[in-house]
């Protein structure tokens, strides 16, 4: 969490840290346990091309929506086949465990695609870089990240 708060402080972002039990770090469990809605919670999902050399991207999508991996994201990366990154690839590429992945502190070569639906929220909750915290912030902070791009149609309703 220290690296995440340091990154947020470095850009002058306003944010709130929300502590959570690691057993409830996965978004659906987090929302149910702590009383947040899926609309205000956003997942940072790492995707990877299937062919070598692997290409990665981080996609930020509201928890009430489904990432269009094989359509929108595949086209953005310009690859033939794409899937969710494995747990091992996620940890190796980001240094973070699934359930805590955040767009803050990602390697510079990993593009960040933000679903336009995320930007309609007054605030969003994203991973805190570990499974014991989340961060609530204005979605404009996400759009201002280096390598970030807001994309219409990155997700579909569930």
Secondary structure, DSSP 4 states (H G I P E B T S, - for coil): -HHHHHHHHHTT--EEEEE--GGG-SHHHHHHHHT--STTBEEEEEEEESSSSP-EEEEEEETTEEE-IIIIIHHHHT-S-EEEPPHHHHHHHHS--TTS--STT--TTSEEEEEGGGGGSS-EEEE-SSTTEEEEE-HHHHHTSTTEEEETTSEEE-
